[in-house]
Amino acid sequence: MMLPTHVLVGMTLATPVAVAVPDLAGPAVGGAVLGSVVPDLDVVGRHRRTLHFPTGYALAAAIAVGVALVVPTGPTAGLAAGLVAGAVHCRMDSYGGSPELRPWKRTVDRAVYDHVRGRWRPARRWVRYDGSPGDLLAALVAAVLPAVVFEGPPRLLVAAAVAVAVVYTALRRRLPALVDVVTGDEV
Ligand SMILES: [Zn+2]
């Protein structure tokens, strides 16, 4: 799914922590946003593989959440939120399409790389592809809770993520032609 959807879902996950323990709201939200973004930094390398660890993030998150519950400090809460968000990010990607230039053509079936099994997990396509109307709907639904709960910079981030999601969805199907022009493939 597209990055704004990941960020908004991550922020949604952080809201219960922020409401229950306001002192840890900052680290929880910051950690969740960071954890939502980091996996997709591999877009410049082997996307959905180099920084996507569907099993690794989940295991590390379970441990980090346990530690944060016993020792609830800013760093432990931030780390736990980040790892949970990273695990959810990888899970969400497996419900979407494949990372290809025209994912609606379904030429490959690779959602996210499973480092434990040493193979790609197939794309379930509950959300057809990144930037599809279904992806935008998921982003908008995920925006509701953090938009209501948070104020200040986190609420501005929600607004920015929604704006990017709307623009990206509007342009998504035109992007391949732009890439073709840049790379000189199919003008
Ligand atoms: Zn991803």
Backbone and ligand atoms as CSV (ligand in chain L), in Angstrom:
chain,resi,resn,atom,element,x,y,z
A,1,MET,N,N,0.839,-1.193,0.000
A,1,MET,CA,C,0.000,0.000,0.000
A,1,MET,C,C,0.878,1.249,0.000
A,2,MET,N,N,0.266,2.395,-0.282
A,2,MET,CA,C,1.079,3.614,-0.398
A,2,MET,C,C,1.526,4.098,0.984
A,3,LEU,N,N,2.621,4.857,0.971
A,3,LEU,CA,C,3.224,5.298,2.230
A,3,LEU,C,C,2.259,6.054,3.148
A,4,PRO,N,N,1.433,6.987,2.629
A,4,PRO,CA,C,0.511,7.693,3.537
A,4,PRO,C,C,-0.422,6.745,4.299
A,5,THR,N,N,-0.851,5.672,3.641
A,5,THR,CA,C,-1.717,4.702,4.329
A,5,THR,C,C,-0.960,4.048,5.479
A,6,HIS,N,N,0.299,3.688,5.222
A,6,HIS,CA,C,1.104,3.079,6.288
A,6,HIS,C,C,1.259,4.048,7.465
A,7,VAL,N,N,1.563,5.299,7.153
A,7,VAL,CA,C,1.780,6.295,8.217
A,7,VAL,C,C,0.498,6.501,9.034
A,8,LEU,N,N,-0.633,6.598,8.354
A,8,LEU,CA,C,-1.896,6.842,9.052
A,8,LEU,C,C,-2.311,5.641,9.894
A,9,VAL,N,N,-2.072,4.445,9.395
A,9,VAL,CA,C,-2.374,3.251,10.192
A,9,VAL,C,C,-1.453,3.208,11.410
A,10,GLY,N,N,-0.185,3.545,11.216
A,10,GLY,CA,C,0.759,3.586,12.337
A,10,GLY,C,C,0.303,4.581,13.397
A,11,MET,N,N,-0.158,5.749,12.966
A,11,MET,CA,C,-0.625,6.764,13.913
A,11,MET,C,C,-1.884,6.280,14.641
A,12,THR,N,N,-2.742,5.573,13.915
A,12,THR,CA,C,-3.943,5.015,14.547
A,12,THR,C,C,-3.555,4.044,15.660
A,13,LEU,N,N,-2.540,3.227,15.386
A,13,LEU,CA,C,-2.093,2.251,16.387
A,13,LEU,C,C,-1.542,2.943,17.629
A,14,ALA,N,N,-0.985,4.143,17.447
A,14,ALA,CA,C,-0.378,4.857,18.574
A,14,ALA,C,C,-1.414,5.598,19.419
A,15,THR,N,N,-2.609,5.786,18.901
A,15,THR,CA,C,-3.592,6.601,19.637
A,15,THR,C,C,-4.005,6.014,20.989
A,16,PRO,N,N,-4.235,4.703,21.099
A,16,PRO,CA,C,-4.611,4.188,22.434
A,16,PRO,C,C,-3.528,4.453,23.479
A,17,VAL,N,N,-2.262,4.312,23.067
A,17,VAL,CA,C,-1.151,4.578,23.989
A,17,VAL,C,C,-1.142,6.053,24.382
A,18,ALA,N,N,-1.327,6.909,23.386
A,18,ALA,CA,C,-1.293,8.353,23.641
A,18,ALA,C,C,-2.424,8.779,24.577
A,19,VAL,N,N,-3.578,8.155,24.436
A,19,VAL,CA,C,-4.730,8.497,25.288
A,19,VAL,C,C,-4.534,7.934,26.701
A,20,ALA,N,N,-4.043,6.692,26.782
A,20,ALA,CA,C,-3.892,6.039,28.084
A,20,ALA,C,C,-2.741,6.628,28.882
A,21,VAL,N,N,-1.639,6.940,28.199
A,21,VAL,CA,C,-0.453,7.466,28.886
A,21,VAL,C,C,0.017,8.716,28.126
A,22,PRO,N,N,-0.617,9.855,28.392
A,22,PRO,CA,C,-0.284,11.083,27.634
A,22,PRO,C,C,1.200,11.437,27.657
A,23,ASP,N,N,1.892,11.106,28.762
A,23,ASP,CA,C,3.325,11.410,28.835
A,23,ASP,C,C,4.132,10.694,27.749
A,24,LEU,N,N,3.608,9.568,27.272
A,24,LEU,CA,C,4.331,8.787,26.265
A,24,LEU,C,C,3.770,9.001,24.860
A,25,ALA,N,N,2.868,9.967,24.721
A,25,ALA,CA,C,2.232,10.202,23.412
A,25,ALA,C,C,3.272,10.550,22.348
A,26,GLY,N,N,4.187,11.454,22.684
A,26,GLY,CA,C,5.201,11.891,21.718
A,26,GLY,C,C,6.041,10.742,21.191
A,27,PRO,N,N,6.698,9.987,22.112
A,27,PRO,CA,C,7.506,8.860,21.632
A,27,PRO,C,C,6.682,7.807,20.896
A,28,ALA,N,N,5.458,7.558,21.360
A,28,ALA,CA,C,4.631,6.525,20.724
A,28,ALA,C,C,4.282,6.931,19.295
A,29,VAL,N,N,3.861,8.179,19.121
A,29,VAL,CA,C,3.495,8.644,17.769
A,29,VAL,C,C,4.743,8.736,16.886
A,30,GLY,N,N,5.805,9.328,17.432
A,30,GLY,CA,C,7.041,9.455,16.654
A,30,GLY,C,C,7.576,8.098,16.228
A,31,GLY,N,N,7.582,7.156,17.182
A,31,GLY,CA,C,8.070,5.807,16.877
A,31,GLY,C,C,7.206,5.129,15.828
A,32,ALA,N,N,5.891,5.300,15.959
A,32,ALA,CA,C,4.966,4.652,15.025
A,32,ALA,C,C,5.134,5.200,13.611
A,33,VAL,N,N,5.313,6.517,13.507
A,33,VAL,CA,C,5.486,7.127,12.180
A,33,VAL,C,C,6.793,6.628,11.557
A,34,LEU,N,N,7.850,6.627,12.367
A,34,LEU,CA,C,9.156,6.166,11.870
A,34,LEU,C,C,9.079,4.695,11.438
A,35,GLY,N,N,8.463,3.886,12.274
A,35,GLY,CA,C,8.345,2.454,11.969
A,35,GLY,C,C,7.485,2.188,10.740
A,36,SER,N,N,6.574,3.095,10.449
A,36,SER,CA,C,5.725,2.950,9.260
A,36,SER,C,C,6.478,3.305,7.986
A,37,VAL,N,N,7.429,4.222,8.122
A,37,VAL,CA,C,8.147,4.732,6.945
A,37,VAL,C,C,9.366,3.873,6.598
A,38,VAL,N,N,10.125,3.468,7.625
A,38,VAL,CA,C,11.426,2.813,7.399
A,38,VAL,C,C,11.396,1.650,6.399
A,39,PRO,N,N,10.424,0.712,6.480
A,39,PRO,CA,C,10.475,-0.407,5.519
A,39,PRO,C,C,10.505,0.057,4.064
A,40,ASP,N,N,9.785,1.118,3.738
A,40,ASP,CA,C,9.711,1.547,2.333
A,40,ASP,C,C,10.929,2.341,1.873
A,41,LEU,N,N,11.903,2.570,2.767
A,41,LEU,CA,C,13.145,3.201,2.322
A,41,LEU,C,C,13.902,2.269,1.375
A,42,ASP,N,N,13.497,0.985,1.336
A,42,ASP,CA,C,14.163,0.064,0.413
A,42,ASP,C,C,13.651,0.217,-1.021
A,43,VAL,N,N,12.819,1.235,-1.247
A,43,VAL,CA,C,12.330,1.472,-2.609
A,43,VAL,C,C,13.492,1.793,-3.552
A,44,VAL,N,N,14.603,2.273,-2.984
A,44,VAL,CA,C,15.782,2.559,-3.811
A,44,VAL,C,C,16.650,1.317,-4.004
A,45,GLY,N,N,16.323,0.244,-3.300
A,45,GLY,CA,C,17.092,-0.988,-3.451
A,45,GLY,C,C,16.180,-2.104,-3.937
A,46,ARG,N,N,16.154,-3.214,-3.194
A,46,ARG,CA,C,15.240,-4.299,-3.547
A,46,ARG,C,C,13.957,-4.085,-2.745
A,47,HIS,N,N,13.018,-3.392,-3.390
A,47,HIS,CA,C,11.805,-2.954,-2.697
A,47,HIS,C,C,10.987,-4.142,-2.190
A,48,ARG,N,N,10.432,-3.948,-0.999
A,48,ARG,CA,C,9.634,-4.960,-0.292
A,48,ARG,C,C,10.488,-6.169,0.133
A,49,ARG,N,N,11.819,-5.981,0.135
A,49,ARG,CA,C,12.681,-7.082,0.555
A,49,ARG,C,C,13.755,-6.619,1.538
A,50,THR,N,N,14.567,-5.641,1.124
A,50,THR,CA,C,15.739,-5.263,1.917
A,50,THR,C,C,15.364,-4.815,3.336
A,51,LEU,N,N,14.323,-4.007,3.463
A,51,LEU,CA,C,13.945,-3.497,4.790
A,51,LEU,C,C,12.563,-3.993,5.227
A,52,HIS,N,N,12.027,-4.968,4.520
A,52,HIS,CA,C,10.741,-5.558,4.904
A,52,HIS,C,C,11.019,-6.910,5.567
A,53,PHE,N,N,10.651,-7.022,6.842
A,53,PHE,CA,C,10.867,-8.262,7.581
A,53,PHE,C,C,9.559,-8.673,8.257
A,54,PRO,N,N,8.683,-9.374,7.537
A,54,PRO,CA,C,7.366,-9.694,8.091
A,54,PRO,C,C,7.446,-10.480,9.403
A,55,THR,N,N,8.394,-11.387,9.510
A,55,THR,CA,C,8.514,-12.167,10.745
A,55,THR,C,C,9.404,-11.452,11.754
A,56,GLY,N,N,10.499,-10.881,11.278
A,56,GLY,CA,C,11.466,-10.243,12.173
A,56,GLY,C,C,10.873,-9.095,12.971
A,57,TYR,N,N,10.142,-8.190,12.300
A,57,TYR,CA,C,9.533,-7.058,13.012
A,57,TYR,C,C,8.521,-7.558,14.046
A,58,ALA,N,N,7.755,-8.591,13.661
A,58,ALA,CA,C,6.703,-9.081,14.569
A,58,ALA,C,C,7.311,-9.672,15.841
A,59,LEU,N,N,8.375,-10.455,15.684
A,59,LEU,CA,C,9.031,-11.051,16.855
A,59,LEU,C,C,9.654,-9.964,17.730
A,60,ALA,N,N,10.367,-9.040,17.091
A,60,ALA,CA,C,11.009,-7.955,17.841
A,60,ALA,C,C,9.958,-7.084,18.520
A,61,ALA,N,N,8.811,-6.879,17.843
A,61,ALA,CA,C,7.743,-6.063,18.421
A,61,ALA,C,C,7.171,-6.711,19.676
A,62,ALA,N,N,6.991,-8.025,19.631
A,62,ALA,CA,C,6.439,-8.736,20.795
A,62,ALA,C,C,7.340,-8.537,22.008
A,63,ILE,N,N,8.642,-8.641,21.792
A,63,ILE,CA,C,9.607,-8.459,22.891
A,63,ILE,C,C,9.598,-7.001,23.359
A,64,ALA,N,N,9.625,-6.070,22.396
A,64,ALA,CA,C,9.693,-4.645,22.738
A,64,ALA,C,C,8.438,-4.177,23.478
A,65,VAL,N,N,7.281,-4.698,23.090
A,65,VAL,CA,C,6.042,-4.326,23.786
A,65,VAL,C,C,6.089,-4.844,25.218
A,66,GLY,N,N,6.589,-6.061,25.396
A,66,GLY,CA,C,6.724,-6.630,26.743
A,66,GLY,C,C,7.627,-5.766,27.610
A,67,VAL,N,N,8.761,-5.358,27.052
A,67,VAL,CA,C,9.711,-4.514,27.785
A,67,VAL,C,C,9.061,-3.168,28.121
A,68,ALA,N,N,8.331,-2.588,27.155
A,68,ALA,CA,C,7.709,-1.272,27.358
A,68,ALA,C,C,6.619,-1.331,28.434
A,69,LEU,N,N,5.948,-2.467,28.528
A,69,LEU,CA,C,4.902,-2.602,29.556
A,69,LEU,C,C,5.523,-2.682,30.955
A,70,VAL,N,N,6.690,-3.328,31.032
A,70,VAL,CA,C,7.374,-3.468,32.327
A,70,VAL,C,C,8.124,-2.191,32.679
A,71,VAL,N,N,8.778,-1.613,31.675
A,71,VAL,CA,C,9.559,-0.383,31.875
A,71,VAL,C,C,9.028,0.692,30.927
A,72,PRO,N,N,7.911,1.350,31.291
A,72,PRO,CA,C,7.309,2.319,30.363
A,72,PRO,C,C,8.027,3.672,30.359
A,73,THR,N,N,9.000,3.792,29.487
A,73,THR,CA,C,9.720,5.064,29.322
A,73,THR,C,C,9.569,5.535,27.878
A,74,GLY,N,N,10.028,6.741,27.598
A,74,GLY,CA,C,9.964,7.252,26.228
A,74,GLY,C,C,10.655,6.340,25.232
A,75,PRO,N,N,11.936,6.002,25.473
A,75,PRO,CA,C,12.648,5.149,24.507
A,75,PRO,C,C,12.003,3.772,24.317
A,76,THR,N,N,11.559,3.133,25.424
A,76,THR,CA,C,10.971,1.795,25.258
A,76,THR,C,C,9.627,1.878,24.521
A,77,ALA,N,N,8.847,2.920,24.835
A,77,ALA,CA,C,7.553,3.087,24.153
A,77,ALA,C,C,7.762,3.404,22.674
A,78,GLY,N,N,8.737,4.270,22.383
A,78,GLY,CA,C,9.002,4.626,20.996
A,78,GLY,C,C,9.475,3.435,20.183
A,79,LEU,N,N,10.378,2.641,20.786
A,79,LEU,CA,C,10.897,1.464,20.076
A,79,LEU,C,C,9.785,0.451,19.835
A,80,ALA,N,N,8.963,0.222,20.868
A,80,ALA,CA,C,7.857,-0.738,20.733
A,80,ALA,C,C,6.889,-0.277,19.648
A,81,ALA,N,N,6.533,1.004,19.671
A,81,ALA,CA,C,5.595,1.530,18.669
A,81,ALA,C,C,6.178,1.404,17.267
A,82,GLY,N,N,7.480,1.677,17.144
A,82,GLY,CA,C,8.125,1.591,15.838
A,82,GLY,C,C,8.132,0.175,15.291
A,83,LEU,N,N,8.431,-0.790,16.156
A,83,LEU,CA,C,8.490,-2.182,15.690
A,83,LEU,C,C,7.092,-2.728,15.388
A,84,VAL,N,N,6.102,-2.338,16.181
A,84,VAL,CA,C,4.722,-2.751,15.888
A,84,VAL,C,C,4.297,-2.173,14.536
A,85,ALA,N,N,4.601,-0.890,14.333
A,85,ALA,CA,C,4.228,-0.246,13.067
A,85,ALA,C,C,4.939,-0.907,11.887
A,86,GLY,N,N,6.216,-1.276,12.070
A,86,GLY,CA,C,6.954,-1.955,10.995
A,86,GLY,C,C,6.352,-3.320,10.683
A,87,ALA,N,N,5.956,-4.041,11.740
A,87,ALA,CA,C,5.330,-5.361,11.548
A,87,ALA,C,C,3.994,-5.220,10.822
A,88,VAL,N,N,3.208,-4.225,11.219
A,88,VAL,CA,C,1.900,-4.007,10.581
A,88,VAL,C,C,2.089,-3.569,9.136
A,89,HIS,N,N,3.101,-2.743,8.888
A,89,HIS,CA,C,3.410,-2.307,7.520
A,89,HIS,C,C,3.612,-3.530,6.616
A,90,CYS,N,N,4.452,-4.462,7.058
A,90,CYS,CA,C,4.740,-5.643,6.242
A,90,CYS,C,C,3.491,-6.500,6.045
A,91,ARG,N,N,2.667,-6.599,7.084
A,91,ARG,CA,C,1.422,-7.368,6.986
A,91,ARG,C,C,0.488,-6.693,5.970
A,92,MET,N,N,0.388,-5.357,6.051
A,92,MET,CA,C,-0.468,-4.613,5.116
A,92,MET,C,C,-0.017,-4.824,3.668
A,93,ASP,N,N,1.296,-4.822,3.439
A,93,ASP,CA,C,1.803,-4.990,2.072
A,93,ASP,C,C,1.362,-6.320,1.473
A,94,SER,N,N,1.251,-7.346,2.314
A,94,SER,CA,C,0.851,-8.649,1.777
A,94,SER,C,C,-0.625,-8.663,1.399
A,95,TYR,N,N,-1.402,-7.702,1.887
A,95,TYR,CA,C,-2.818,-7.610,1.511
A,95,TYR,C,C,-3.024,-6.769,0.258
A,96,GLY,N,N,-1.930,-6.167,-0.251
A,96,GLY,CA,C,-2.028,-5.315,-1.432
A,96,GLY,C,C,-1.551,-6.042,-2.683
A,97,GLY,N,N,-1.122,-5.254,-3.691
A,97,GLY,CA,C,-0.634,-5.824,-4.939
A,97,GLY,C,C,0.873,-5.957,-4.923
A,98,SER,N,N,1.443,-6.274,-6.081
A,98,SER,CA,C,2.888,-6.439,-6.197
A,98,SER,C,C,3.554,-5.095,-6.466
A,99,PRO,N,N,4.841,-4.973,-6.071
A,99,PRO,CA,C,5.570,-3.728,-6.342
A,99,PRO,C,C,6.067,-3.694,-7.780
A,100,GLU,N,N,5.198,-3.379,-8.706
A,100,GLU,CA,C,5.570,-3.281,-10.119
A,100,GLU,C,C,5.073,-1.951,-10.646
A,101,LEU,N,N,5.618,-1.540,-11.807
A,101,LEU,CA,C,5.291,-0.217,-12.348
A,101,LEU,C,C,3.797,-0.091,-12.640
A,102,ARG,N,N,3.211,-1.146,-13.185
A,102,ARG,CA,C,1.767,-1.160,-13.464
A,102,ARG,C,C,1.134,-2.331,-12.709
A,103,PRO,N,N,0.963,-2.190,-11.396
A,103,PRO,CA,C,0.515,-3.335,-10.583
A,103,PRO,C,C,-0.861,-3.850,-10.972
A,104,TRP,N,N,-1.681,-3.016,-11.644
A,104,TRP,CA,C,-3.018,-3.473,-12.050
A,104,TRP,C,C,-2.942,-4.509,-13.162
A,105,LYS,N,N,-1.741,-4.639,-13.811
A,105,LYS,CA,C,-1.569,-5.651,-14.858
A,105,LYS,C,C,-1.225,-7.023,-14.280
A,106,ARG,N,N,-0.794,-7.053,-13.041
A,106,ARG,CA,C,-0.548,-8.310,-12.319
A,106,ARG,C,C,0.423,-9.233,-13.062
A,107,THR,N,N,1.570,-8.677,-13.467
A,107,THR,CA,C,2.543,-9.492,-14.191
A,107,THR,C,C,3.430,-10.313,-13.244
A,108,VAL,N,N,3.524,-9.881,-11.984
A,108,VAL,CA,C,4.262,-10.662,-10.987
A,108,VAL,C,C,3.382,-10.825,-9.748
A,109,ASP,N,N,3.734,-11.794,-8.936
A,109,ASP,CA,C,2.936,-12.061,-7.741
A,109,ASP,C,C,3.857,-12.071,-6.520
A,110,ARG,N,N,4.346,-10.876,-6.200
A,110,ARG,CA,C,5.287,-10.753,-5.092
A,110,ARG,C,C,4.838,-9.629,-4.172
A,111,ALA,N,N,4.304,-9.975,-3.020
A,111,ALA,CA,C,3.821,-8.934,-2.109
A,111,ALA,C,C,4.951,-8.421,-1.224
A,112,VAL,N,N,5.556,-9.331,-0.487
A,112,VAL,CA,C,6.617,-8.960,0.446
A,112,VAL,C,C,7.515,-10.187,0.649
A,113,TYR,N,N,8.825,-9.936,0.831
A,113,TYR,CA,C,9.765,-11.061,0.924
A,113,TYR,C,C,9.792,-11.636,2.334
A,114,ASP,N,N,9.672,-12.942,2.398
A,114,ASP,CA,C,9.714,-13.654,3.679
A,114,ASP,C,C,11.140,-14.165,3.878
A,115,HIS,N,N,11.905,-13.440,4.716
A,115,HIS,CA,C,13.314,-13.794,4.901
A,115,HIS,C,C,13.478,-15.129,5.624
A,116,VAL,N,N,12.498,-15.521,6.421
A,116,VAL,CA,C,12.599,-16.778,7.170
A,116,VAL,C,C,12.456,-17.976,6.229
A,117,ARG,N,N,11.454,-17.912,5.349
A,117,ARG,CA,C,11.222,-19.018,4.416
A,117,ARG,C,C,12.058,-18.882,3.134
A,118,GLY,N,N,12.650,-17.702,2.938
A,118,GLY,CA,C,13.480,-17.499,1.761
A,118,GLY,C,C,12.688,-17.423,0.475
A,119,ARG,N,N,11.474,-16.884,0.533
A,119,ARG,CA,C,10.670,-16.744,-0.688
A,119,ARG,C,C,9.696,-15.576,-0.535
A,120,TRP,N,N,9.143,-15.153,-1.689
A,120,TRP,CA,C,8.186,-14.055,-1.678
A,120,TRP,C,C,6.825,-14.547,-1.215
A,121,ARG,N,N,6.159,-13.748,-0.427
A,121,ARG,CA,C,4.768,-14.050,-0.095
A,121,ARG,C,C,3.887,-13.529,-1.226
A,122,PRO,N,N,2.878,-14.296,-1.643
A,122,PRO,CA,C,2.029,-13.856,-2.759
A,122,PRO,C,C,1.165,-12.650,-2.380
A,123,ALA,N,N,0.825,-11.853,-3.399
A,123,ALA,CA,C,-0.007,-10.664,-3.189
A,123,ALA,C,C,-1.472,-11.085,-3.069
A,124,ARG,N,N,-2.101,-10.742,-1.941
A,124,ARG,CA,C,-3.511,-11.141,-1.762
A,124,ARG,C,C,-4.474,-10.177,-2.461
A,125,ARG,N,N,-4.025,-8.938,-2.662
A,125,ARG,CA,C,-4.797,-7.944,-3.435
A,125,ARG,C,C,-6.171,-7.640,-2.860
A,126,TRP,N,N,-6.298,-7.664,-1.533
A,126,TRP,CA,C,-7.546,-7.171,-0.934
A,126,TRP,C,C,-7.672,-5.689,-1.290
A,127,VAL,N,N,-6.514,-4.999,-1.248
A,127,VAL,CA,C,-6.399,-3.662,-1.847
A,127,VAL,C,C,-5.633,-3.894,-3.144
A,128,ARG,N,N,-6.217,-3.537,-4.290
A,128,ARG,CA,C,-5.703,-4.023,-5.574
A,128,ARG,C,C,-4.259,-3.621,-5.846
A,129,TYR,N,N,-3.908,-2.379,-5.549
A,129,TYR,CA,C,-2.532,-1.927,-5.758
A,129,TYR,C,C,-2.320,-0.630,-4.995
A,130,ASP,N,N,-1.056,-0.210,-4.847
A,130,ASP,CA,C,-0.760,1.026,-4.130
A,130,ASP,C,C,-1.296,2.217,-4.927
A,131,GLY,N,N,-2.037,3.083,-4.259
A,131,GLY,CA,C,-2.608,4.227,-4.959
A,131,GLY,C,C,-3.938,3.925,-5.628
A,132,SER,N,N,-4.510,2.749,-5.362
A,132,SER,CA,C,-5.838,2.418,-5.898
A,132,SER,C,C,-6.905,3.104,-5.037
A,133,PRO,N,N,-8.137,3.213,-5.550
A,133,PRO,CA,C,-9.205,3.819,-4.729
A,133,PRO,C,C,-9.378,3.111,-3.382
A,134,GLY,N,N,-9.206,1.796,-3.357
A,134,GLY,CA,C,-9.322,1.057,-2.104
A,134,GLY,C,C,-8.239,1.445,-1.114
A,135,ASP,N,N,-7.043,1.723,-1.638
A,135,ASP,CA,C,-5.927,2.155,-0.798
A,135,ASP,C,C,-6.245,3.532,-0.198
A,136,LEU,N,N,-6.809,4.419,-1.031
A,136,LEU,CA,C,-7.192,5.753,-0.538
A,136,LEU,C,C,-8.268,5.639,0.539
A,137,LEU,N,N,-9.204,4.743,0.324
A,137,LEU,CA,C,-10.261,4.548,1.324
A,137,LEU,C,C,-9.658,4.093,2.655
A,138,ALA,N,N,-8.703,3.158,2.574
A,138,ALA,CA,C,-8.032,2.684,3.791
A,138,ALA,C,C,-7.325,3.841,4.491
A,139,ALA,N,N,-6.678,4.712,3.711
A,139,ALA,CA,C,-5.971,5.867,4.282
A,139,ALA,C,C,-6.956,6.812,4.972
A,140,LEU,N,N,-8.087,7.059,4.322
A,140,LEU,CA,C,-9.070,7.990,4.891
A,140,LEU,C,C,-9.676,7.425,6.182
A,141,VAL,N,N,-9.962,6.138,6.190
A,141,VAL,CA,C,-10.513,5.508,7.405
A,141,VAL,C,C,-9.489,5.594,8.533
A,142,ALA,N,N,-8.221,5.307,8.192
A,142,ALA,CA,C,-7.155,5.337,9.203
A,142,ALA,C,C,-6.890,6.751,9.706
A,143,ALA,N,N,-7.262,7.759,8.926
A,143,ALA,CA,C,-6.992,9.146,9.326
A,143,ALA,C,C,-7.954,9.639,10.405
A,144,VAL,N,N,-9.113,9.007,10.515
A,144,VAL,CA,C,-10.171,9.543,11.387
A,144,VAL,C,C,-9.731,9.619,12.852
A,145,LEU,N,N,-9.284,8.496,13.382
A,145,LEU,CA,C,-8.954,8.465,14.817
A,145,LEU,C,C,-7.824,9.435,15.188
A,146,PRO,N,N,-6.669,9.382,14.499
A,146,PRO,CA,C,-5.616,10.346,14.860
A,146,PRO,C,C,-6.012,11.798,14.617
A,147,ALA,N,N,-6.867,12.055,13.626
A,147,ALA,CA,C,-7.298,13.440,13.372
A,147,ALA,C,C,-8.161,13.959,14.522
A,148,VAL,N,N,-8.921,13.061,15.133
A,148,VAL,CA,C,-9.797,13.452,16.237
A,148,VAL,C,C,-9.012,13.558,17.545
A,149,VAL,N,N,-8.114,12.588,17.760
A,149,VAL,CA,C,-7.421,12.490,19.055
A,149,VAL,C,C,-6.291,13.512,19.189
A,150,PHE,N,N,-5.517,13.702,18.109
A,150,PHE,CA,C,-4.320,14.531,18.215
A,150,PHE,C,C,-4.582,15.990,17.870
A,151,GLU,N,N,-3.694,16.824,18.385
A,151,GLU,CA,C,-3.692,18.243,18.018
A,151,GLU,C,C,-2.276,18.614,17.598
A,152,GLY,N,N,-2.098,19.822,17.115
A,152,GLY,CA,C,-0.753,20.315,16.794
A,152,GLY,C,C,-0.104,19.550,15.663
A,153,PRO,N,N,1.234,19.363,15.746
A,153,PRO,CA,C,1.981,18.738,14.650
A,153,PRO,C,C,1.446,17.373,14.205
A,154,PRO,N,N,1.054,16.468,15.135
A,154,PRO,CA,C,0.542,15.181,14.647
A,154,PRO,C,C,-0.716,15.340,13.790
A,155,ARG,N,N,-1.581,16.281,14.151
A,155,ARG,CA,C,-2.783,16.492,13.339
A,155,ARG,C,C,-2.425,17.073,11.968
A,156,LEU,N,N,-1.407,17.943,11.955
A,156,LEU,CA,C,-0.931,18.479,10.666
A,156,LEU,C,C,-0.353,17.361,9.795
A,157,LEU,N,N,0.333,16.428,10.451
A,157,LEU,CA,C,0.892,15.292,9.709
A,157,LEU,C,C,-0.226,14.450,9.095
A,158,VAL,N,N,-1.315,14.273,9.847
A,158,VAL,CA,C,-2.475,13.537,9.321
A,158,VAL,C,C,-2.999,14.237,8.075
A,159,ALA,N,N,-3.149,15.554,8.164
A,159,ALA,CA,C,-3.665,16.324,7.026
A,159,ALA,C,C,-2.730,16.207,5.826
A,160,ALA,N,N,-1.424,16.291,6.092
A,160,ALA,CA,C,-0.449,16.187,4.997
A,160,ALA,C,C,-0.499,14.806,4.360
A,161,ALA,N,N,-0.598,13.766,5.192
A,161,ALA,CA,C,-0.638,12.394,4.666
A,161,ALA,C,C,-1.889,12.186,3.812
A,162,VAL,N,N,-3.018,12.736,4.256
A,162,VAL,CA,C,-4.254,12.613,3.477
A,162,VAL,C,C,-4.103,13.335,2.145
A,163,ALA,N,N,-3.508,14.523,2.178
A,163,ALA,CA,C,-3.323,15.295,0.941
A,163,ALA,C,C,-2.444,14.529,-0.049
A,164,VAL,N,N,-1.340,13.970,0.450
A,164,VAL,CA,C,-0.444,13.197,-0.426
A,164,VAL,C,C,-1.184,11.976,-0.978
A,165,ALA,N,N,-1.972,11.324,-0.114
A,165,ALA,CA,C,-2.716,10.126,-0.542
A,165,ALA,C,C,-3.689,10.459,-1.674
A,166,VAL,N,N,-4.380,11.578,-1.549
A,166,VAL,CA,C,-5.357,11.980,-2.577
A,166,VAL,C,C,-4.648,12.262,-3.904
A,167,VAL,N,N,-3.557,13.028,-3.842
A,167,VAL,CA,C,-2.827,13.386,-5.064
A,167,VAL,C,C,-2.207,12.136,-5.703
A,168,TYR,N,N,-1.581,11.285,-4.872
A,168,TYR,CA,C,-0.938,10.075,-5.395
A,168,TYR,C,C,-1.968,9.170,-6.065
A,169,THR,N,N,-3.124,9.019,-5.426
A,169,THR,CA,C,-4.175,8.170,-6.005
A,169,THR,C,C,-4.657,8.752,-7.337
A,170,ALA,N,N,-4.795,10.076,-7.380
A,170,ALA,CA,C,-5.270,10.721,-8.613
A,170,ALA,C,C,-4.286,10.530,-9.761
A,171,LEU,N,N,-2.991,10.480,-9.434
A,171,LEU,CA,C,-1.961,10.413,-10.482
A,171,LEU,C,C,-1.411,9.017,-10.727
A,172,ARG,N,N,-1.752,8.055,-9.849
A,172,ARG,CA,C,-1.079,6.754,-9.870
A,172,ARG,C,C,-1.041,6.083,-11.247
A,173,ARG,N,N,-2.140,6.096,-11.950
A,173,ARG,CA,C,-2.178,5.382,-13.225
A,173,ARG,C,C,-1.481,6.151,-14.347
A,174,ARG,N,N,-1.142,7.402,-14.086
A,174,ARG,CA,C,-0.395,8.174,-15.086
A,174,ARG,C,C,1.110,8.094,-14.842
A,175,LEU,N,N,1.517,7.659,-13.658
A,175,LEU,CA,C,2.939,7.632,-13.312
A,175,LEU,C,C,3.776,6.741,-14.237
A,176,PRO,N,N,3.292,5.549,-14.627
A,176,PRO,CA,C,4.125,4.695,-15.488
A,176,PRO,C,C,4.536,5.379,-16.778
A,177,ALA,N,N,3.609,6.148,-17.401
A,177,ALA,CA,C,3.948,6.837,-18.654
A,177,ALA,C,C,5.065,7.843,-18.409
A,178,LEU,N,N,5.007,8.506,-17.259
A,178,LEU,CA,C,6.046,9.476,-16.901
A,178,LEU,C,C,7.390,8.770,-16.733
A,179,VAL,N,N,7.364,7.626,-16.050
A,179,VAL,CA,C,8.601,6.857,-15.840
A,179,VAL,C,C,9.150,6.388,-17.180
A,180,ASP,N,N,8.256,5.968,-18.092
A,180,ASP,CA,C,8.696,5.518,-19.413
A,180,ASP,C,C,9.397,6.630,-20.180
A,181,VAL,N,N,8.853,7.847,-20.050
A,181,VAL,CA,C,9.472,8.987,-20.739
A,181,VAL,C,C,10.870,9.237,-20.170
A,182,VAL,N,N,10.962,9.199,-18.835
A,182,VAL,CA,C,12.244,9.461,-18.182
A,182,VAL,C,C,13.275,8.397,-18.553
A,183,THR,N,N,12.831,7.130,-18.585
A,183,THR,CA,C,13.781,6.045,-18.858
A,183,THR,C,C,13.928,5.782,-20.355
A,184,GLY,N,N,13.025,6.403,-21.156
A,184,GLY,CA,C,13.114,6.221,-22.599
A,184,GLY,C,C,12.608,4.883,-23.084
A,185,ASP,N,N,11.791,4.209,-22.294
A,185,ASP,CA,C,11.294,2.872,-22.663
A,185,ASP,C,C,10.202,2.938,-23.734
A,186,GLU,N,N,9.078,3.539,-23.387
A,186,GLU,CA,C,7.940,3.571,-24.315
A,186,GLU,C,C,7.440,4.996,-24.380
A,187,VAL,N,N,7.899,5.734,-25.314
A,187,VAL,CA,C,7.458,7.119,-25.409
A,187,VAL,C,C,6.170,7.197,-26.214
L,1,ZN,ZN,ZN,6.165,-1.497,2.134
